[in-house]
């Protein structure tokens, strides 16, 4: 049959969002998912060196990793 796309929801709680950069979050997820990721927040891709708090990520915000 055809290829199947498997998706998983991974919930990560970041306690000190002001200390985490987008690249660090991608690295953590890639260790679990073993895939390279693109990080999106508010519909825009974030660079690896963007700190999450500086791009507006706050408590309980959703960040997409594709």
Secondary structure, DSSP 8 states (H G I E B T S, - for coil): --------------S-GGG-BHHHHHHHHHHHH-S---EEETTEE--TT-BGGGGT--TT---EE-
